[in-house]
Amino acid sequence: MSVQLALGFGGWRAPELDSFWDEIDPLVLARLRLLAEAPSTARVLLTGAADTGKSHLLLAACEAAREAEFSALYLPLSKFDAAALAEPITADLIAIDELDLAYASRELSEALFALINRQHDRGQALVLAARSGPEQAPLVLPDLGSRLAQAERLRLSEHGDDARKAILMFRAQRAGIPLDSAAAEYLLRHSTRDLRSLMRTLATLDGESLARGRRITVPLLREILAG
């Protein structure tokens, strides 16, 4: 099984730790960087509401581990069933995304419980991400809850409008896309507000601005978004 990474597009690359805006949660980023550069028996549970960057961080941690010459696997539970998790998966770092899906599924819970035990016995690292911790949801397998309770907990903050604007401009700068403050504010007011959709919109705008030979300005945004 190989690392599953989102493909980049335009000036965008697969998620990296350096491309995560860390003004609100710098300690989370620092901890995951350390984990990726020196995987061990660490077990980390990352929680946060939707659109706070959990998947970005898990993908980026896997990429950082690979750059440090460790093996890594990213496993979103919506894409891997219990049978796949029960396979003899081996990696220095395994990242389990969408952990919430296992809370109410006995098959997923049992497969995940066994995976956690195997990873611990091998002295290898595990990082998991969920919207909420197991104590906030009924579990069909209490033993899974006990394993998750032993994990180090990291919580991502939710993003207000100012943070979304800062993230948008930060990511644009990282991708080499000129975006001024007024254009960013207009985009936030007139486009889908979740960050993943905003990044896709920004990539589309970058292509349009290059095709038209115009900078991304409020007038150009009006034209494109109206169409």
N, C-alpha and C positions, 0 to 999 in steps of 0.2 A: 504494500500500500504506500502511495507516495503522498507528499504534502500537497494539500489542496489549496491553491492560491488564486485569488481573484486576479483576472487579467487587467493590466493597465490599458488606458486608451488616451490618445492624444499625448499631452505632456505628462500624463499621470502614470505612475508606476504602481506595482503591487504595494500594499501597505508596509510602511516601515515605522519603527519606533520614533525616528527623527521627524516623521511627518505627522505625529500626533501632537496636537496643541495641548500643552501641559500647564497652562497658567493656573488652572483650577486644581488639578490633581497631579502635581509634580512627583509626589512620593509613590503614587501608583506606577508611573512610568519608570522611575528609578528602580523599583522593586522588580518589575518585569524584565528590565534590562539586565539586572544582576542574575536573575533566574535563567535568562537565555544564554548568558555568557558563561555560566557555571551551573548547569543542571545537576541536581542531586535528588535526594529523597523528598524535596520540598513539595508540598501540596497547597496550592493557592486557589481560593475561590473568589472570583471577581464578580461583584454584583452591581447593578445599576439599571435605571429605567431604559426603555427603548430609546435609541438614538443618542446614547452617551459614549459610544465608541468601543463597546466590548469586542465585537468581531474584529474591528481594526487592530486592537491591541493583541488579540490572540494570533491573528495572521502575522502581525509584525514580530511578535515574540518567536514564532516558528522560523521566520526568515532570519532573524538575528541569531538564533541558535545554529542554523545551517551555515551562516557566515562565519560562525565561531567553530565550524567543523564538527558540530554535533548533529545527530539525526533528530528530525522533528516531524510530527504529524498534526494536522488540523482536522478535527472531526466534528462537524456540525450535526447534531442529532437528527435534524430534519432530513439529512441526506444519507444517514447510516442507520440501518435497522439493528435489532439486537443480535441477529446472526453475524453481521459484519463486525460488531464490537466483540463478539465471542471468539473471533479469529485470533491466532497468535500474533498480536500486534506488538512490535518492539520498536522503541524509539527512546532517545535520551530525554526528549520532552514531548509529551502528548498534550494537546490543547483541545478540550471538550467544550464546544459552543452549544448554546440553547439547552443547557442542563435542565431547565424547567420541564422539558418534554418527558424527562425520566421520572418526575415526581409521581405522576399518576399512572405510569405504565410499569406493570410488574416485569415484563420481559426486558424492557430497557433498564430498569432498576437493577435487576439481577446481573445483566451483562456488564453494566457500569460498575457495580459493586465488585465483581470479579476482576475487572480491568484495574480498578484502583488498588486492589490487593496485589495484583501481579506487578504493577508499577512500583509499589512500595517494596516488595520483596526483591526486586531487581536494583533497588537504589536509584531509581530514575524519577524525573520530575513530572508533575502533573499540574496543569492550570485549567480551571473550569470557569465558565461564565454563565450567569443566569440573571434574570431580572430581579429575582428575590431569593433569599436564602431558604433552606429547607424548613426552617422553623416557621415560616410564614405560609406554608402550604401543607395539606395532608399528604403524607407519604404512604405508598402501598408497601414499601419495604423499609421498616424502621432501621435495619442494619445499615442501609445506605445513608440515612440521616446521621448515624453515629460516625461514619467515615467522614462525611462532609463537615461535621462539627469539629473534627480534628484539623481541618484546613485553616491556613492563615487567611483572614478575611480582608479584602480590599473593596472599598465602595467608591464608585464613580459618581460625581456630582451631576445633577441635571443642568442643562444649559438654558439660560435666559436669552433674551434678544441680543444683549450686548455680547455675550459669549458666542452666539451663533455668527454674528457679524465678524467678530475677531477670528473665529475659525475659518470662515469663508475667505477672508483676506489673507490669512496665513497660508491656507492651502493654495490659493491662487499664486501667491508669491513663490511658494515651493515649486509650482508647476511652470513658473516663468510667464504667468498671465497677468498683464497689467490690469488692475482693478482698483478704481478709486473708491473712496468712502461713500459718495453719493450713489454710485452704481450698486454697491453692495447693499445699501439700505433699500434701494428700489427693488432689488431682487428679492430681499427678504419679505417685503410687503406684498409683492405681486406674484410670488412663485410658491410652490409647495415648500413647507417649512422644515420638513425633516432633512437632516444633514446629508444623508445618502442621496436623496433626490436633488438637493441643492448642488452637490458636487457633480452629478451627472449633467444638470442644467448648465453649470459653469463650463464643463468640457464642451458641451454643444455650442455655447456662446463663443468659446475660444475658436472653434472651427468656423463659425459664421463670421466672426470679426476678421479672421485671416482671409476668408474667401472674398469678403467685401472690401478688404483693405482699410478697415476702420477700427478704432479702438473701442473697447467695451465701455460705452457711455450710457447715460439714461435715455437719450433719444434712440440709440441702437436697441437697447433693451425693450423700449416701447414697441418698436417695429417687430422684433423677433417674437416677443411674448404675445403680441396681438395676433400674430399669424398662426 
